[in-house]
Amino acid sequence: MKKLIECVPNFSEGRDMAVIKQITDEIEKVEGVKLLDVDPGAATNRTVVTLVGTPDEVIEAAFRAVRKAAEVIDMRHHKGEHPRFGATDVCPLVPVANITMEETVEYARKLAKRLGEELEIPIYCYENAAFTTERKNLANCRSGEYEGLTEKLSDPHWKPDFGPAEFNEKVAGSGATAVGARDFLVAFNVNL
C-alpha cells in the first residue's frame, strides 16, 4: 500500500497571482504529487497551498516551491495581516495514509535540513518535528516575526535548527521558514 503525506506550505504572497503561479508551477512539475488547493488571501497577503503524494515526491515538490518562493518573494517589502517570518512562512507535513507520525517527522527533518543547507534559509522545526519542547509551538518559533528576525538570529537560544544563524542579504529576502509534522488542522476565520 502506498504511503501518502500532505504538505500545506504557506507563502507570503496573496495578491500577485503571477507570483503564486510561479510557485505552484514548481509543485506541478513533480510526478507523483497532486496539487489539491491554492487559497490566496489579499488581506493577509498569504497563500495556503495543499499538495499530496508519496513522501519523497512531496519533499521534492516542497523543496522546489520553497526555492521558487525565495526567488520571487522579497520579505523586505512584505506587508500583511497574518504573523509571518519568511517567504515560505510554514511548511508542515501531515501523515495521510500508511505512514506514521514518526516517519513523517523524519521526512520533515530531511526537508528542513535540505532547505537550510542548499537554500541557506534559517529553518525552525516545529510541532512533532521540533527538537525542543519550546519549539513545538509555532508561535514561539515565529515570535518577533520577520521584523524581529535580525535579533532572533543573533540570540544563541534561537539558533535555527538548520541553515544560517545570521541575517545576511539572502536571508533579508527569504526570511526564515518553520518546517513541521502535524496532524490535520481545520482553521476558519470569523468576522466579529
TACOR-V398594 format. One record per backbone hydrogen bond with DSSP energy under -0.5 kcal/mol. NH is the residue of the N-H (numbers start at 0). CO is the residue of the C=O. E is the energy in kcal/mol with one decimal. If there is no record, write none. Layout:
BEGIN
[[NH/CO/E] [NH/CO/E]]
END
This chain:
BEGIN
[[3/96/-2.4] [4/52/-2.7] [5/93/-2.9] [6/50/-2.7] [7/91/-2.0] [9/89/-2.4] [10/8/-0.5] [10/46/-2.8] [11/86/-3.0] [12/10/-2.1] [16/14/-1.0] [18/15/-0.6] [19/15/-2.0] [20/16/-2.5] [21/17/-1.6] [22/18/-1.5] [23/19/-2.6] [24/20/-2.6] [25/21/-0.9] [25/22/-0.6] [26/22/-1.0] [27/23/-2.2] [28/24/-0.9] [29/26/-1.6] [30/28/-0.6] [32/29/-1.2] [33/51/-3.1] [34/32/-0.5] [35/33/-0.8] [35/49/-2.5] [36/49/-1.7] [38/47/-2.7] [39/37/-0.6] [40/45/-2.2] [44/40/-1.3] [45/40/-1.5] [46/10/-2.6] [47/38/-2.0] [48/8/-2.6] [48/46/-0.6] [49/36/-2.6] [50/6/-2.4] [51/33/-2.1] [52/4/-1.9] [53/31/-1.1] [57/53/-2.6] [58/54/-2.5] [59/55/-2.0] [60/56/-2.6] [61/57/-2.7] [62/58/-2.4] [63/59/-2.4] [64/60/-2.3] [65/61/-2.7] [66/62/-2.5] [67/63/-2.4] [68/64/-2.6] [69/65/-2.2] [70/66/-1.1] [71/67/-2.2] [72/68/-2.1] [74/72/-0.7] [74/172/-2.9] [76/73/-2.0] [77/74/-1.1] [80/42/-1.3] [81/43/-0.6] [86/173/-3.2] [88/9/-2.3] [88/86/-0.7] [89/9/-0.8] [90/177/-2.5] [91/7/-0.6] [92/179/-2.4] [93/5/-2.8] [95/3/-2.4] [96/3/-1.7] [103/99/-2.0] [104/100/-2.5] [105/101/-1.7] [106/102/-1.9] [107/103/-2.5] [108/104/-2.6] [109/105/-2.0] [110/106/-2.5] [111/107/-2.8] [112/108/-2.4] [113/109/-2.1] [114/110/-2.7] [115/111/-2.4] [116/112/-2.6] [117/113/-2.8] [118/113/-0.7] [118/114/-1.3] [120/114/-1.0] [121/174/-0.5] [122/161/-2.9] [123/176/-2.4] [125/178/-1.9] [126/135/-1.8] [127/180/-2.2] [128/125/-1.7] [129/126/-1.6] [134/131/-0.5] [135/132/-1.5] [136/133/-0.6] [137/135/-0.6] [139/136/-0.7] [140/136/-1.6] [141/137/-2.5] [142/138/-0.6] [142/139/-0.8] [144/141/-2.4] [145/83/-1.9] [147/143/-1.7] [147/144/-0.8] [148/145/-1.8] [151/147/-2.4] [152/148/-2.8] [153/149/-1.0] [154/150/-0.6] [154/151/-1.3] [155/153/-0.6] [157/154/-1.8] [158/155/-1.3] [160/122/-1.8] [161/122/-1.5] [167/165/-1.4] [171/167/-2.3] [172/168/-1.1] [172/169/-0.5] [173/169/-2.3] [174/170/-3.1] [175/84/-3.0] [176/121/-2.4] [177/88/-2.2] [178/123/-2.3] [178/176/-0.5] [179/90/-1.1] [180/125/-0.9] [181/92/-2.5] [186/184/-0.6]]
END
